[in-house]
Amino acid sequence: MTERQLKQFRQQLIQRLTELYRSVHQDVHETPLLDLFLQEEPPRDEGDESLRDQLRDLRLSLREQDARLAQSIEGALIRIAEGTFGECVDCGNKIDIGRLRAVPWAARCVDCQESMESEHRLRPPTL
């Protein structure tokens, strides 16, 4: 990977991380208002209450996804600083440049990513 490509990936990652942080910051400011709005009117029936619960759960789930993505992006920025960006964290092989263009925070090559996902699907969740 050339120095120019590395610099472009770094800028792209920083830009995406900045967007995530701005989104979270905005959500933090809007959430109390939204919660207040949702609590102003009592639910008219169980369906209304269920919808409120689903919206609340969806917001929490989206925040968790954003947090995981931010961690992945920060990991990629660390790998750039360490000089290991573009190398699979599992096998050490080069990650295809096309994959990095599509998912610049990718930490694994396609084979290792598929293997990891396959293991997670086979493993039952723990309580």
Secondary structure, DSSP 8 states (H G I E B T S, - for coil): --HHHHHHHHHHHHHHHHHHHHHHHHHHHHHHHHHHHHHHS--SSHHHHHHHHHHHHHHHHHHHHHHHHHHHHHHHHHHHHHT-TTB-TTT--B--HHHHHH-TT--S-HHHHHHHHHHHHHS----
